[in-house]
């Protein structure tokens, strides 16, 4: 059975150029799109895209229902199916206007690359994500050893993630010079830091309390004075791996290289929470924890907006809707509190008016 179709590869290459230069899509996004299109081609036996018919689209949808996750063998989630179908549909909409294809593919053909309305609702339904409490994060940091250079780095990674709220890929690419301890901030330069959507940001340390600031300061002091790391060196260097006397690879302190990706950071988190006797919380969960902390600490729209911007969100509603979900037990407590309040105690008029104004500006 063929593994590719040369004619298809040529038009796919043109589509990649369209996504990269015409739409400004990231390499990660383009990789996901190509994977989705390849999955469709597999379903058709790599037939020429010029021989497309709607039966192929319906067969592809059925095939997705039977597909499994490559990592653990579990069925594909509805969200994965939806992302795959959306990517293929967008490709066919573009294909319908390309020379050599526009007579064979109609815009309406792309409509067959859809899930059912029920499946789409399931795919878009918000997930209840496990979010650590500040107490759990602080306890985990406190339980981490800090004897060796690797242990000091690992503890600082956890503390820094909590203090800055940065994404793991960005943290993996940080240099020492990007952290300004005197001002309590991180300068995220997209030319050097892998920020989301290559956005330039200056992130102030969040007022999380506890030992996070101390741990980060101790790490920077140790890294610059003991390890002699300079401004251009990685803030959190990768582990140096050498061939041991038993002919097995083993850790040998820290290198002066950046991590190639964020996988080591996730492994640090997994080990740290396991050692503390807690369930695993991934690095991104710290951003959700910070959003909840902001709900408690912010006392005005201006403070909430500043907190949201510090998370890297252009729109405050992103923080409120995507990150600020209230835990179910708190939801019950709040509802009971509302029930015991008199009508003249609500004070929501100004807040609602401000939120409406913000929504109108964002939709304009």
C-alpha positions in Angstrom: 0.0 0.0 0.0 1.4 3.4 -0.9 2.6 5.8 1.9 2.2 9.0 -0.1 1.0 10.4 -3.4 3.5 12.6 -5.2 0.8 14.8 -6.8 -0.9 15.3 -3.4 2.5 16.2 -1.8 3.0 19.0 -4.3 -0.4 20.7 -3.5 0.1 20.1 0.2 3.5 21.9 0.0 1.7 24.8 -1.6 -0.8 24.8 1.2 1.9 24.8 3.8 3.4 27.9 2.2 0.0 29.5 2.3 -0.4 28.7 6.0 3.1 29.8 6.8 3.4 33.0 4.8 -0.2 33.9 3.9 -1.8 33.1 7.2 1.2 33.4 9.5 0.5 30.1 11.2 3.1 28.6 13.6 5.2 25.6 12.8 3.3 23.6 15.6 -0.1 24.5 14.0 1.1 23.6 10.5 2.4 20.2 11.8 -1.0 19.4 13.3 -2.7 20.4 10.0 -0.5 18.2 7.9 -1.0 15.3 10.3 -4.8 15.7 9.9 -4.6 15.8 6.1 -2.3 12.7 6.1 -4.8 10.9 8.3 -7.5 11.6 5.6 -5.1 10.4 2.8 -4.5 7.2 4.7 -8.3 6.6 4.8 -8.5 7.0 1.0 -5.4 4.8 0.3 -3.6 8.0 -0.8 -5.8 8.5 -3.9 -5.3 11.7 -5.8 -7.1 14.6 -4.2 -8.5 15.4 -7.7 -10.5 12.2 -7.5 -12.3 13.3 -4.3 -15.9 12.4 -3.7 -18.2 12.9 -0.7 -18.2 9.2 0.2 -14.5 9.6 1.1 -15.5 12.3 3.6 -18.2 10.2 5.2 -15.9 7.2 5.4 -13.2 9.4 7.0 -15.6 10.4 9.7 -16.4 6.8 10.4 -12.7 6.0 10.5 -12.1 8.7 13.1 -14.7 7.1 15.3 -12.7 3.9 15.2 -9.3 5.5 15.6 -7.2 5.3 18.8 -4.6 7.5 20.4 -1.1 6.4 19.4 0.3 7.0 22.9 -2.1 4.9 25.0 -4.4 3.2 22.7 -7.5 5.0 24.0 -10.3 6.2 21.6 -9.7 9.6 20.1 -11.5 12.3 22.1 -14.2 14.3 20.5 -12.0 17.4 20.7 -9.3 15.7 18.7 -11.8 14.5 16.1 -13.2 18.1 15.8 -9.7 19.6 15.4 -8.9 17.0 12.7 -12.1 17.6 10.8 -11.8 21.4 11.0 -8.2 21.2 9.6 -9.2 19.0 6.7 -12.3 21.1 5.9 -10.2 24.3 5.8 -7.8 22.5 3.4 -10.6 21.5 1.1 -12.0 25.1 1.1 -8.6 26.3 0.0 -8.3 23.4 -2.5 -11.6 24.3 -4.1 -10.1 27.5 -5.6 -6.8 26.1 -6.8 -6.1 25.6 -10.5 -6.6 21.9 -11.4 -8.9 21.3 -8.4 -11.6 23.9 -8.7 -13.5 21.9 -11.3 -13.4 18.8 -9.2 -14.0 20.1 -5.7 -16.8 22.4 -4.7 -17.0 24.6 -1.7 -20.0 22.7 -0.5 -17.9 19.4 -0.4 -16.1 20.8 2.6 -19.3 20.7 4.6 -19.0 16.9 4.7 -16.0 17.2 7.0 -18.1 17.9 10.1 -19.0 16.0 13.2 -22.6 15.7 14.3 -24.0 18.6 16.3 -24.0 16.4 19.4 -20.4 15.4 18.9 -19.4 19.1 18.4 -21.1 20.1 21.6 -19.3 17.3 23.5 -16.0 18.4 21.9 -16.5 22.1 22.9 -17.8 21.3 26.4 -15.4 22.8 29.0 -13.3 20.2 30.9 -13.0 20.2 34.6 -9.2 20.5 35.0 -7.5 19.6 38.3 -6.1 22.8 39.7 -3.7 22.9 42.7 -4.3 25.1 45.7 -1.7 27.6 46.8 -1.2 25.4 49.9 -0.5 22.3 47.8 2.0 24.2 45.6 3.8 25.6 48.6 3.9 22.2 50.3 5.4 20.6 47.2 8.1 23.3 46.9 8.9 22.9 50.6 9.2 19.1 50.2 11.7 19.2 47.3 15.3 18.6 48.2 17.9 21.2 47.3 21.3 19.6 47.8 22.7 19.0 44.3 22.7 21.5 41.4 19.9 19.4 39.7 17.8 19.4 42.8 18.2 23.2 43.2 17.2 23.8 39.6 14.2 21.5 39.8 12.9 23.3 42.9 13.5 26.7 41.3 11.6 25.6 38.2 8.5 24.8 40.3 8.8 28.1 42.3 9.4 30.2 39.2 6.4 28.7 37.4 4.2 29.6 40.3 5.7 33.1 40.7 5.6 34.0 37.0 2.7 32.0 35.6 4.7 31.5 32.4 4.1 28.6 30.0 6.5 25.7 30.2 7.9 26.2 26.6 8.7 29.8 27.4 10.4 28.9 30.7 12.5 26.3 28.9 13.8 29.0 26.5 14.6 31.7 29.1 18.0 33.1 29.6 19.4 34.5 32.8 19.3 38.1 31.4 15.5 37.9 31.0 14.8 37.9 34.8 15.1 41.3 36.5 15.0 40.5 40.3 15.4 44.1 41.3 12.1 45.0 39.6 10.5 41.6 40.2 9.7 40.9 36.6 10.5 38.7 33.5 11.1 40.2 30.1 9.7 37.8 27.5 11.4 38.8 24.2 9.8 36.7 21.4 13.0 36.9 19.5 14.6 34.7 22.2 11.7 33.3 24.3 9.2 30.9 22.9 6.1 32.8 23.9 2.6 31.9 22.7 1.9 33.5 19.3 5.4 35.2 19.6 3.9 37.9 21.8 6.3 40.3 23.6 5.5 40.5 27.3 6.8 41.9 30.5 5.6 39.7 33.4 5.7 40.9 37.0 6.0 38.4 39.7 2.6 37.4 41.1 2.0 38.2 44.8 1.7 34.5 45.7 3.4 34.7 49.1 5.2 31.7 50.6 8.7 30.7 49.6 8.6 31.2 45.8 10.5 34.5 45.7 13.1 33.2 48.1 13.7 30.0 46.2 14.0 31.8 42.9 16.4 34.4 44.3 18.5 31.6 45.9 18.7 29.8 42.6 19.8 32.9 40.6 22.4 33.6 43.2 23.7 30.0 43.1 23.5 29.9 39.3 25.5 33.1 38.7 28.0 32.8 41.6 28.6 29.0 41.9 27.8 27.7 38.4 29.1 31.0 36.8 26.1 31.3 34.4 26.2 34.5 32.4 23.4 36.6 31.0 23.2 34.6 27.8 23.1 31.2 29.5 19.8 29.4 30.1 18.0 30.3 33.3 17.4 26.6 33.8 20.1 24.6 32.1 19.5 21.1 30.8 21.0 18.1 32.7 24.4 17.1 31.4 24.3 13.4 30.4 27.5 11.3 30.2 28.4 7.7 29.7 29.0 6.1 33.1 31.5 3.4 34.1 28.8 0.7 33.5 28.4 1.9 29.9 25.0 3.4 30.8 24.1 7.1 30.4 23.7 9.0 33.6 23.2 12.6 34.9 26.4 14.5 35.6 25.3 17.9 36.8 24.1 20.7 34.6 25.2 21.7 31.1 25.1 25.2 29.6 22.5 24.2 27.1 18.8 25.0 26.9 16.2 22.2 27.1 15.1 21.4 23.5 11.5 21.2 24.6 9.3 21.4 27.7 9.1 17.7 28.4 11.8 17.8 31.2 9.8 20.5 33.0 6.7 18.3 33.0 8.7 15.4 34.3 10.0 17.7 37.2 6.4 18.5 38.1 5.4 14.9 38.0 8.2 13.8 40.3 7.7 16.7 42.7 4.0 16.1 43.3 4.5 12.4 43.6 7.2 12.9 46.2 4.9 15.2 48.1 2.1 12.6 48.1 -0.1 14.7 45.8 -1.8 14.0 42.5 0.1 15.3 39.4 -0.6 18.8 38.4 1.0 19.9 35.1 2.7 23.2 34.6 -0.3 24.8 32.8 -2.4 24.1 35.9 -0.4 26.8 37.7 -1.9 29.4 35.4 -5.4 28.3 36.3 -4.4 28.4 40.0 -3.2 32.0 39.5 -6.4 32.9 37.8 -8.3 31.7 40.8 -6.0 33.5 43.1 -6.6 36.7 41.2 -10.4 36.3 41.7 -9.7 36.3 45.5 -7.1 39.1 45.6 -8.3 41.6 43.0 -10.6 44.3 44.4 -11.3 46.4 41.2 -11.7 46.0 37.5 -8.3 47.7 37.1 -6.6 45.2 39.3 -8.3 42.3 37.5 -7.3 43.7 34.1 -3.7 44.0 35.3 -3.7 40.4 36.6 -5.1 39.2 33.3 -2.5 41.1 31.3 0.2 39.6 33.6 -1.0 36.2 32.5 -0.4 37.3 28.9 -4.1 37.6 28.0 -5.0 40.5 25.7 -8.7 40.3 26.8 -9.7 40.1 30.4 -12.7 37.9 29.5 -10.1 35.2 28.5 -9.0 35.0 32.1 -12.5 35.0 33.4 -14.1 32.5 31.0 -11.2 30.1 30.2 -9.1 30.2 33.4 -11.4 31.6 36.1 -13.8 28.7 36.5 -15.0 28.4 40.1 -14.6 25.0 41.8 -17.9 23.3 42.5 -17.5 23.4 46.3 -16.8 27.2 46.1 -19.8 27.6 43.8 -22.0 26.1 46.4 -20.6 28.3 49.2 -21.0 31.5 47.0 -24.6 30.6 46.2 -25.4 30.1 49.9 -23.8 33.5 50.6 -25.9 35.2 47.9 -29.0 33.7 49.4 -28.3 35.3 52.8 -27.6 38.8 51.4 -30.1 41.7 51.2 -30.8 43.2 47.8 -29.0 46.5 48.6 -25.8 44.7 49.4 -25.0 43.5 45.9 -23.1 46.5 44.5 -22.9 44.9 41.0 -24.2 47.8 39.0 -20.9 49.4 38.3 -19.1 46.1 37.7 -21.7 44.9 35.2 -21.6 48.3 33.4 -17.8 48.1 33.1 -17.9 44.5 31.8 -20.5 45.4 29.2 -18.3 48.3 28.0 -15.3 46.0 27.7 -17.3 43.4 25.7 -18.6 46.1 23.4 -15.0 47.4 22.8 -13.7 43.9 22.1 -16.5 43.1 19.6 -16.2 46.5 17.8 
